[in-house]
Amino acid sequence: MKKKIIAVVAATSLLWGCASVAELAGYNTEQLDKISAQSYAQVREQEKQSIDTSSQTYYRILAVYNRLRPIADQENKTGVAFQWQLTVLRQKVLNAYVLPGGRIVFYTGLVEELKLNNDEIAAIMGHEMTHALLEHTKQRIGQQLLVVGASQAAAVATQSTAVGQTAITLADLGVMKPFSRANETEADVQGLFLMAKAGYNPENAITLWKKMEAYSGGDTSNSILSTHPSYSQRFKVLQDNLPEALKLYQQAIAKRK
């Protein structure tokens, strides 16, 4: 029994990997960029009836994107130049996401339903750009590869598929979901700095999430099972980093004068 416990612990310890695992599996920055380009083209084809290139909301989102883009390029430490792209979809969906290499999909519903100002749009754009800049997709792939490997190792060591499934469940709760929440927090903070450097008031990142909280009916997130931080956690992190972001914002404003 003791050997079995040791085997499970040894297997689950493999979960503390990082993006290097994805690199070893062939998911390097260049490869992910190629996959991303294909996926992005598919999204545009599937949603071609919803692509917005003429509404007032589209031009507002585009203006924010264009202002943040050169700042994001300066922050790119991946060693690979991004081919930034933006697709705005006219749908009443409260969502925005980014694919590797900086391919962004932004729904008009997010702006119109929440009545966002341009600084709040910048908070979302900065958040999504940060996910791409920090290669969070690559990190998640590495984590997923490790979780599968740990599950298989535990099952072999104990000769029990049930143990393997338990290991992967515990790994999901103990590593994958916190890892995802950590990514979201990192994108919140670095996105806050990114918008500030572009001359958008970082205080609006907090008003954005206040609007999201009100729209969703309150802070009901289960912090253990959720892949995103709770609203209260987000407010605290943003508030803690606001003084530094305001300094960057004032510097950006001074340069623009």
C-alpha positions in Angstrom: 0.0 0.0 0.0 2.8 2.4 0.9 4.5 1.8 -2.5 1.2 2.6 -4.2 0.8 5.9 -2.3 4.4 6.8 -3.2 3.7 6.0 -6.8 0.7 8.2 -6.9 2.6 11.1 -5.3 5.5 10.7 -7.7 3.1 10.7 -10.6 1.2 13.7 -9.6 4.4 15.6 -8.9 4.9 15.6 -12.7 2.1 18.2 -12.8 4.3 21.1 -11.8 5.6 21.5 -15.4 5.4 24.5 -17.6 5.5 25.7 -21.3 8.8 23.7 -21.8 6.7 20.5 -21.8 4.6 21.8 -24.7 7.8 22.8 -26.5 9.2 19.3 -26.2 5.9 17.9 -27.5 6.3 20.1 -30.6 4.0 22.9 -29.6 6.5 25.7 -29.9 5.6 29.3 -30.7 6.0 28.9 -34.4 3.9 25.7 -34.6 1.2 27.2 -32.4 1.1 30.3 -34.6 0.4 28.1 -37.6 -2.3 26.2 -35.9 -3.8 29.5 -34.6 -3.9 30.9 -38.1 -5.8 27.9 -39.4 -8.2 28.0 -36.5 -8.8 31.8 -36.9 -9.6 31.4 -40.6 -12.1 28.7 -39.7 -13.7 30.9 -37.1 -14.0 33.8 -39.6 -15.5 31.4 -42.2 -18.0 29.9 -39.7 -19.0 33.4 -38.5 -18.8 35.3 -41.7 -22.4 36.4 -41.6 -21.7 38.0 -38.2 -18.5 39.8 -39.0 -18.9 43.5 -38.3 -16.8 46.0 -40.2 -19.0 49.1 -40.3 -20.9 49.8 -37.0 -20.0 52.5 -34.6 -19.1 49.8 -32.0 -16.7 48.2 -34.5 -14.9 51.4 -35.0 -14.6 52.0 -31.3 -13.1 48.5 -30.7 -10.8 49.0 -33.7 -9.5 52.3 -32.4 -8.7 50.8 -29.1 -7.0 47.8 -30.7 -4.9 50.1 -33.0 -3.7 52.2 -30.0 -2.8 49.1 -27.9 -1.1 47.2 -30.7 2.2 49.1 -30.8 2.5 48.9 -27.0 1.8 45.1 -27.2 4.6 44.8 -29.8 7.0 46.4 -27.5 6.0 44.0 -24.7 6.5 40.9 -27.0 9.2 38.7 -25.4 8.4 35.5 -27.3 11.1 36.0 -30.0 8.5 35.7 -32.7 6.8 38.8 -34.2 3.0 38.7 -33.9 0.7 39.0 -36.9 -2.0 40.8 -34.9 -5.5 40.4 -36.2 -8.9 41.6 -35.0 -12.4 40.2 -35.9 -15.4 41.9 -34.4 -18.6 39.7 -34.4 -22.0 41.4 -34.2 -23.6 39.1 -31.7 -25.2 39.7 -28.3 -22.5 37.6 -26.7 -20.5 38.9 -23.7 -17.1 37.5 -24.7 -13.8 38.2 -26.2 -10.9 35.8 -26.7 -7.5 35.6 -28.3 -5.6 32.8 -30.2 -1.8 32.3 -30.2 0.0 34.9 -32.2 -2.4 37.7 -31.3 -5.6 36.8 -33.2 -8.4 38.5 -31.4 -12.2 37.9 -31.6 -14.3 40.5 -29.9 -18.1 40.4 -29.7 -20.1 43.7 -29.9 -22.5 42.4 -27.2 -19.8 42.9 -24.7 -19.6 46.6 -25.4 -23.3 47.2 -26.0 -24.9 45.1 -23.3 -22.5 46.5 -20.6 -22.4 50.0 -22.1 -18.6 50.1 -22.0 -16.6 53.2 -22.5 -13.4 53.2 -24.5 -11.2 52.7 -21.4 -13.2 49.7 -20.4 -12.8 48.3 -23.9 -9.1 48.8 -23.5 -9.1 46.8 -20.2 -10.6 43.8 -22.1 -8.3 44.3 -25.1 -5.2 44.6 -22.9 -6.3 41.4 -21.0 -6.6 39.4 -24.2 -3.4 40.7 -25.7 -1.6 39.7 -22.5 -2.8 36.1 -22.8 -1.2 36.0 -26.2 2.0 37.8 -25.1 2.6 35.5 -22.2 1.7 32.4 -24.3 -0.8 31.1 -21.8 -2.1 28.7 -24.4 1.3 27.0 -24.6 1.4 26.8 -20.8 -2.1 25.2 -20.7 -1.1 22.6 -23.3 2.0 21.7 -21.2 -0.2 21.3 -18.1 -2.7 19.2 -20.0 0.1 16.9 -21.3 1.4 16.5 -17.8 -2.0 15.8 -16.3 -2.6 13.0 -18.9 0.9 11.6 -18.2 0.4 11.6 -14.4 -2.9 9.8 -14.8 -1.4 7.1 -16.9 1.6 6.7 -14.6 -0.6 6.4 -11.6 -2.8 3.8 -13.3 0.2 1.7 -14.3 1.9 2.0 -10.9 -1.2 0.9 -9.0 -2.7 -1.3 -11.8 -5.9 0.6 -11.3 -7.7 2.8 -13.8 -9.8 4.1 -10.9 -6.6 5.5 -9.3 -5.5 7.0 -12.5 -8.9 8.8 -12.9 -8.7 10.0 -9.3 -5.2 11.4 -9.9 -6.4 13.3 -13.0 -9.4 14.7 -11.1 -7.3 15.8 -8.2 -4.8 17.3 -10.7 -7.6 19.2 -12.4 -8.7 20.7 -9.1 -5.3 21.1 -7.6 -3.3 22.3 -10.6 -5.2 22.9 -13.8 -7.9 25.2 -12.4 -5.6 27.2 -10.1 -3.2 27.4 -13.1 -6.0 28.8 -15.2 -7.0 31.3 -12.4 -3.3 32.3 -12.2 -3.3 32.9 -15.9 -6.4 35.1 -15.6 -4.9 37.1 -12.7 -1.7 37.6 -14.6 -3.6 38.8 -17.7 -5.6 41.2 -15.4 -2.5 42.7 -14.0 -0.3 42.9 -17.1 -3.3 44.0 -19.1 -3.8 46.8 -16.6 -0.3 48.0 -17.2 -0.7 47.5 -21.0 -3.8 49.8 -21.2 -2.1 52.3 -18.9 0.9 52.5 -21.2 -1.4 53.2 -24.1 -2.9 56.1 -22.2 -6.2 54.5 -21.1 -7.2 55.1 -17.5 -6.6 51.9 -15.6 -9.2 52.7 -13.0 -11.7 51.6 -15.6 -10.5 48.0 -15.4 -12.3 48.0 -12.0 -15.4 49.6 -13.3 -15.5 47.0 -16.1 -15.6 44.1 -13.7 -18.1 46.0 -11.5 -20.4 46.0 -14.6 -19.7 42.4 -15.2 -20.5 41.5 -11.6 -23.8 43.5 -11.8 -24.8 41.9 -15.1 -24.1 38.3 -13.8 -26.2 38.9 -10.7 -23.4 39.0 -8.2 -20.2 37.2 -7.1 -21.3 33.6 -7.2 -18.1 32.0 -8.3 -17.0 28.8 -6.6 -13.3 29.5 -6.1 -12.3 25.9 -6.0 -14.1 24.7 -9.2 -13.9 27.9 -11.2 -11.3 28.5 -13.9 -11.6 32.3 -13.3 -11.0 34.3 -10.1 -14.0 35.5 -8.3 -15.0 39.2 -8.7 -13.8 40.0 -5.2 -10.4 38.5 -5.9 -10.2 40.4 -9.2 -11.1 43.7 -7.5 -8.4 43.2 -4.9 -5.7 42.3 -7.3 -6.5 45.2 -9.6 -6.7 47.6 -6.7 -3.4 46.5 -5.4 -1.7 47.1 -8.7 -3.6 50.3 -9.5 -1.0 52.7 -8.0 1.7 51.4 -10.4 -0.7 51.4 -13.3 -1.6 55.0 -12.6 2.0 56.0 -12.7 2.3 54.4 -16.2 -0.9 56.1 -17.2 0.3 59.6 -16.2 3.6 59.0 -18.0 1.7 58.0 -21.2 -0.6 61.1 -20.9 2.5 63.3 -20.5 4.0 61.9 -23.7 0.8 62.4 -25.7 0.7 66.1 -24.8 
